[in-house]
Amino acid sequence: MKLTHYRQELRPRHVFATSQGSVDYKQTIVVQLEHEGITGLGEVVASALYGQTLEACEDALDSMLPLLGDDLFALESIIARLIARHGDQRAAIAGVDSALHDWIGKRLNISVWRLLGLDRPRKRTTFTIGVADMAAVRVKVDEALAAGYDALKVKVGVEHDHEVLSLIRSRFDGPLLLDANQAWQPDEAVKKIKALTPYKPAMIEQPLRAEDWREMGRLCELGVAPIYADESCERLEDVTRLHGYVDGVNIKFTKCGGIREALKMIRVARGLGMGTMLGCFVSSSLAIAPPLCLASLVDFIDLDGHLLLAEDPFEGITNTGSILELSDRPGLGIEPRRT
């Protein structure tokens, strides 16, 4: 058995920015798990928000092989061992979790979503319009609408929010999700969110700093739109902690550690009557396929990380406008793009 990895370079089609910073170039890590002549693939998408660097992820990956044991089908035990040893490097765990599921699916000649007993992944994703000057926003919106995207997510929390939203609403009347990325203080957020009412947001994500999660309850009471936690919700225990303070949670594999942990978070959130969303960071389609496998279980998906790229080094996800779909090919159904 071999567990290897390498870095890959990704470039967004446009500079991708939020209220917290911008990205015009990114590296992620491709994980390869080889056993019995079969290779399972995964992608590590590190985020400094959660104390993850590429170097720390690589160090963790280099010590994970002995923790896999001799039965790759024993997923729950494997992931528990990885979390016990590397719980602070959930992005690296998510990459290995992906490679394990991909390997098992290929070994059994079945797609991962069938392996999990789920419906075929076919769901509408939002397409994200990042923070930019008005000229760039116009270009991004025009491109998105021309490509047939019929659900948009807009990064807010900057001075020209209303100019941006007015422009978008003048051209688009579909579902509009707003993501503030921790931009506001609690009292400020009350005023800001009330002012967003005319734009009819379908959801507002993480308006406050992660540590101000208790204050999000009064934002829910405003009734402008459901309030979802992102940076405040990393792992399973956060779902129960946030119950009663937010309407829903955004689950990302970089934060939680992959399919096994995300399934637990979704089930607990749904059991508590909370909304659920699967999100992502800028990445290739190799990192998008694992959460997409779970799409039938959640209310929203924001899995457009690969759609933001100038060129995706992997293929296997089809999209018609905003509708993302996975095939029934074995494993994740993702392969390196043919040149």
Secondary structure per residue as TSV (DSSP state, phi and psi in degrees):
chain	resnum	aa	ss	phi	psi
A	1	M	-	360.0	138.9
A	2	K	E	-131.4	139.4
A	3	L	E	-125.5	108.6
A	4	T	E	-123.8	168.6
A	5	H	E	-157.3	157.4
A	6	Y	E	-150.7	156.7
A	7	R	E	-85.1	147.3
A	8	Q	E	-127.8	148.9
A	9	E	E	-102.0	134.2
A	10	L	E	-127.0	142.8
A	11	R	-	-129.0	123.2
A	12	P	B	-64.5	153.8
A	13	R	S	-63.6	-39.1
A	14	H	S	-125.8	158.7
A	15	V	-	-56.7	130.0
A	16	F	E	-105.0	118.9
A	17	A	E	-130.9	149.8
A	18	T	E	-125.4	-175.5
A	19	S	T	-66.9	-10.8
A	20	Q	T	-104.6	-9.2
A	21	G	E	155.0	-177.3
A	22	S	E	-134.5	159.7
A	23	V	E	-133.5	122.9
A	24	D	S	-121.2	1.4
A	25	Y	-	-161.9	139.9
A	26	K	E	-148.8	146.7
A	27	Q	E	-115.8	137.2
A	28	T	E	-125.2	175.5
A	29	I	E	-118.5	126.9
A	30	V	E	-93.2	128.0
A	31	V	E	-103.9	136.0
A	32	Q	E	-124.4	119.9
A	33	L	E	-109.9	110.9
A	34	E	E	-108.2	128.3
A	35	H	E	-162.3	134.3
A	36	E	T	55.1	36.2
A	37	G	T	77.0	9.0
A	38	I	E	-119.1	140.4
A	39	T	E	-117.7	121.7
A	40	G	E	-96.9	142.4
A	41	L	E	-116.9	148.6
A	42	G	E	-151.9	166.2
A	43	E	E	-131.0	133.7
A	44	V	E	-100.9	120.4
A	45	V	-	-115.8	92.1
A	46	A	-	-74.0	146.3
A	47	S	-	-135.1	127.1
A	48	A	G	-63.7	-22.3
A	49	L	G	-56.7	-29.6
A	50	Y	G	-116.0	26.9
A	51	G	T	70.1	26.9
A	52	Q	-	-109.3	132.3
A	53	T	-	-122.8	163.2
A	54	L	H	-61.1	-40.2
A	55	E	H	-65.8	-42.3
A	56	A	H	-65.8	-38.4
A	57	C	H	-64.5	-42.7
A	58	E	H	-64.9	-39.9
A	59	D	H	-61.0	-42.4
A	60	A	H	-64.6	-45.1
A	61	L	H	-59.2	-37.7
A	62	D	H	-64.9	-18.7
A	63	S	T	-110.0	9.0
A	64	M	T	-87.8	-24.5
A	65	L	G	-53.7	-47.7
A	66	P	G	-62.7	-22.7
A	67	L	G	-79.4	-11.8
A	68	L	G	-75.1	-22.5
A	69	G	T	73.2	-163.1
A	70	D	T	-109.6	8.8
A	71	D	-	-132.9	97.8
A	72	L	T	-71.1	-9.3
A	73	F	T	-82.1	-14.8
A	74	A	-	-82.7	64.2
A	75	L	H	-62.4	-44.2
A	76	E	H	-61.4	-43.3
A	77	S	H	-67.5	-39.8
A	78	I	H	-62.9	-49.6
A	79	I	H	-65.7	-35.4
A	80	A	H	-62.1	-39.7
A	81	R	H	-67.3	-40.7
A	82	L	H	-64.4	-40.7
A	83	I	H	-68.0	-39.7
A	84	A	H	-61.2	-34.9
A	85	R	H	-91.6	-35.8
A	86	H	H	-132.4	42.5
A	87	G	T	-62.3	-20.0
A	88	D	T	-88.1	-0.4
A	89	Q	-	-123.9	62.3
A	90	R	H	-67.2	-27.5
A	91	A	H	-63.4	-41.8
A	92	A	H	-65.0	-41.1
A	93	I	H	-62.3	-41.1
A	94	A	H	-60.6	-38.6
A	95	G	H	-63.5	-40.9
A	96	V	H	-72.8	-39.7
A	97	D	H	-55.4	-44.6
A	98	S	H	-61.5	-47.5
A	99	A	H	-62.6	-37.2
A	100	L	H	-63.7	-48.0
A	101	H	H	-63.9	-39.9
A	102	D	H	-63.7	-42.3
A	103	W	H	-63.5	-45.3
A	104	I	H	-63.6	-43.7
A	105	G	H	-60.1	-43.3
A	106	K	H	-67.9	-37.8
A	107	R	H	-63.5	-37.2
A	108	L	H	-95.5	-1.5
A	109	N	T	58.9	47.8
A	110	I	-	-143.4	147.8
A	111	S	B	-69.9	153.3
A	112	V	H	-62.1	-40.4
A	113	W	H	-66.0	-33.0
A	114	R	H	-70.9	-39.8
A	115	L	H	-55.1	-36.9
A	116	L	T	-84.0	-3.1
A	117	G	T	74.8	29.9
A	118	L	-	-110.9	165.9
A	119	D	-	-69.3	157.4
A	120	R	-	-56.2	131.0
A	121	P	-	-68.0	109.9
A	122	R	E	-149.5	98.1
A	123	K	E	-149.6	153.2
A	124	R	E	-79.4	123.6
A	125	T	B	-97.4	153.6
A	126	T	-	-77.5	154.7
A	127	F	E	-115.1	128.5
A	128	T	E	-91.5	131.7
A	129	I	E	-103.9	108.2
A	130	G	-	-77.5	171.8
A	131	V	S	-64.3	132.6
A	132	A	-	-163.9	169.8
A	133	D	-	-72.3	167.6
A	134	M	H	-62.5	-35.9
A	135	A	H	-63.4	-43.2
A	136	A	H	-68.5	-37.0
A	137	V	H	-60.8	-43.5
A	138	R	H	-59.1	-44.0
A	139	V	H	-62.4	-46.3
A	140	K	H	-63.3	-43.7
A	141	V	H	-65.6	-43.7
A	142	D	H	-59.5	-43.9
A	143	E	H	-64.4	-42.7
A	144	A	H	-63.3	-45.6
A	145	L	H	-69.1	-37.3
A	146	A	H	-64.7	-31.5
A	147	A	T	-81.1	-4.1
A	148	G	T	90.4	12.5
A	149	Y	-	-71.2	126.7
A	150	D	-	-118.8	19.1
A	151	A	-	-146.4	123.5
A	152	L	E	-117.2	146.2
A	153	K	E	-119.3	130.3
A	154	V	E	-119.3	130.2
A	155	K	E	-78.2	123.0
A	156	V	-	-120.7	-177.8
A	157	G	-	107.3	17.7
A	158	V	S	-125.3	173.2
A	159	E	T	-63.0	-34.4
A	160	H	T	-101.2	31.9
A	161	D	H	-53.7	-48.8
A	162	H	H	-68.8	-33.2
A	163	E	H	-65.1	-42.8
A	164	V	H	-63.7	-48.3
A	165	L	H	-68.0	-35.7
A	166	S	H	-63.3	-42.6
A	167	L	H	-60.4	-47.3
A	168	I	H	-64.6	-45.1
A	169	R	H	-67.9	-21.2
A	170	S	H	-72.7	-16.6
A	171	R	H	-118.9	-12.9
A	172	F	-	-144.8	126.1
A	173	D	-	-116.3	14.0
A	174	G	S	-85.2	-170.7
A	175	P	-	-58.0	130.5
A	176	L	E	-129.2	111.9
A	177	L	E	-100.9	140.4
A	178	L	E	-118.6	133.8
A	179	D	E	-125.8	113.9
A	180	A	-	-90.7	-12.3
A	181	N	T	48.8	50.5
A	182	Q	T	68.2	27.8
A	183	A	-	-74.7	-24.8
A	184	W	B	-116.9	154.5
A	185	Q	-	-80.3	158.0
A	186	P	H	-54.9	-52.0
A	187	D	H	-65.8	-37.4
A	188	E	H	-62.9	-40.0
A	189	A	H	-62.7	-36.1
A	190	V	H	-58.4	-47.7
A	191	K	H	-66.6	-43.6
A	192	K	H	-62.8	-43.1
A	193	I	H	-70.6	-40.2
A	194	K	H	-57.6	-38.9
A	195	A	H	-70.6	-14.4
A	196	L	T	-85.2	-7.3
A	197	T	G	-51.6	-44.0
A	198	P	G	-61.2	-20.0
A	199	Y	G	-89.0	-0.6
A	200	K	-	49.3	58.8
A	201	P	-	-66.6	141.2
A	202	A	S	-79.9	-20.9
A	203	M	E	-169.9	149.2
A	204	I	E	-124.0	126.2
A	205	E	E	-108.2	132.6
A	206	Q	-	39.6	65.8
A	207	P	-	-72.6	-21.6
A	208	L	B	-114.5	165.6
A	209	R	-	-59.5	151.4
A	210	A	G	-53.3	-40.1
A	211	E	G	-75.7	-10.2
A	212	D	G	-94.8	25.4
A	213	W	G	-58.6	-32.1
A	214	R	G	-63.5	-25.1
A	215	E	G	-79.7	-9.9
A	216	M	H	-74.8	-17.3
A	217	G	H	-58.9	-42.0
A	218	R	H	-71.9	-21.4
A	219	L	H	-73.8	-34.8
A	220	C	H	-61.7	-38.8
A	221	E	T	-66.6	-17.8
A	222	L	T	-64.7	-28.5
A	223	G	-	74.9	12.9
A	224	V	S	-71.0	-44.9
A	225	A	S	-166.1	158.9
A	226	P	-	-58.6	140.2
A	227	I	E	-103.7	123.2
A	228	Y	E	-111.4	143.4
A	229	A	E	-94.5	136.9
A	230	D	S	-120.1	-78.2
A	231	E	T	-61.5	-22.4
A	232	S	T	-79.4	-12.0
A	233	C	-	-123.6	102.6
A	234	E	-	-104.1	-46.3
A	235	R	S	-132.1	179.5
A	236	L	H	-54.4	-46.2
A	237	E	H	-64.1	-23.0
A	238	D	H	-71.0	-28.4
A	239	V	H	-62.4	-49.3
A	240	T	H	-67.8	-36.2
A	241	R	H	-62.1	-36.5
A	242	L	H	-84.7	-11.0
A	243	H	B	-58.3	128.4
A	244	G	T	93.0	-11.3
A	245	Y	T	-109.5	-24.5
A	246	V	B	-134.4	162.8
A	247	D	S	-84.8	-25.4
A	248	G	E	-163.3	175.7
A	249	V	E	-132.4	144.6
A	250	N	E	-100.6	116.3
A	251	I	E	-101.1	123.5
A	252	K	-	-124.0	139.2
A	253	F	H	-65.7	-32.4
A	254	T	H	-58.6	-33.6
A	255	K	H	-82.7	-41.7
A	256	C	H	-98.6	-29.6
A	257	G	-	115.1	10.4
A	258	G	S	116.4	-166.6
A	259	I	H	-60.1	-47.5
A	260	R	H	-60.2	-46.4
A	261	E	H	-72.8	-36.8
A	262	A	H	-63.5	-40.0
A	263	L	H	-58.4	-42.1
A	264	K	H	-63.9	-42.9
A	265	M	H	-64.4	-42.1
A	266	I	H	-62.4	-45.9
A	267	R	H	-64.3	-41.7
A	268	V	H	-66.2	-45.5
A	269	A	H	-60.1	-45.3
A	270	R	H	-65.6	-37.5
A	271	G	H	-63.6	-29.1
A	272	L	T	-89.6	1.5
A	273	G	T	77.5	21.5
A	274	M	-	-94.2	149.7
A	275	G	E	-71.6	156.9
A	276	T	E	-133.9	146.6
A	277	M	E	-146.4	142.3
A	278	L	E	-107.4	125.3
A	279	G	-	-120.0	-178.6
A	280	C	-	-155.9	175.7
A	281	F	-	-114.3	172.9
A	282	V	S	-59.0	127.1
A	283	S	-	-165.2	176.2
A	284	S	-	-84.6	173.8
A	285	S	H	-67.5	-16.1
A	286	L	H	-63.1	-34.2
A	287	A	H	-83.8	-18.2
A	288	I	H	-84.6	-33.0
A	289	A	H	-59.2	-43.7
A	290	P	H	-59.5	-50.8
A	291	P	H	-65.1	-32.1
A	292	L	H	-61.1	-30.0
A	293	C	T	-58.0	-26.9
A	294	L	T	-97.8	8.4
A	295	A	G	-59.2	-32.8
A	296	S	G	-68.0	-11.4
A	297	L	G	-93.7	-9.8
A	298	V	S	-121.0	168.0
A	299	D	S	-81.9	-42.2
A	300	F	E	-129.7	147.4
A	301	I	E	-124.3	137.1
A	302	D	-	-122.8	72.0
A	303	L	-	-115.9	61.1
A	304	D	-	-110.8	12.3
A	305	G	T	-54.1	-38.1
A	306	H	T	-77.3	-26.7
A	307	L	T	-73.8	-15.9
A	308	L	T	-85.4	-7.4
A	309	L	B	-82.9	150.4
A	310	A	S	-67.2	-37.0
A	311	E	S	-152.0	127.0
A	312	D	-	-93.1	122.7
A	313	P	S	-74.7	-6.6
A	314	F	E	-123.9	161.9
A	315	E	E	-141.1	161.8
A	316	G	-	143.1	-18.9
A	317	I	E	-98.2	127.6
A	318	T	E	-100.8	147.1
A	319	N	E	-138.2	135.0
A	320	T	E	-117.9	102.3
A	321	G	T	60.9	-128.4
A	322	S	T	-83.6	-6.7
A	323	I	E	-84.0	117.4
A	324	L	E	-98.5	143.1
A	325	E	E	-146.0	140.5
A	326	L	E	-105.0	148.2
A	327	S	-	-80.4	-177.1
A	328	D	S	-102.2	23.3
A	329	R	-	-65.7	153.7
A	330	P	S	-59.4	148.8
A	331	G	B	70.1	-146.8
A	332	L	T	-74.8	-15.4
A	333	G	-	75.5	17.7
A	334	I	-	-109.9	133.0
A	335	E	E	-135.9	157.0
A	336	P	E	-55.6	139.6
A	337	R	-	-63.8	134.4
A	338	R	-	-76.9	133.6
A	339	T	-	-96.5	360.0
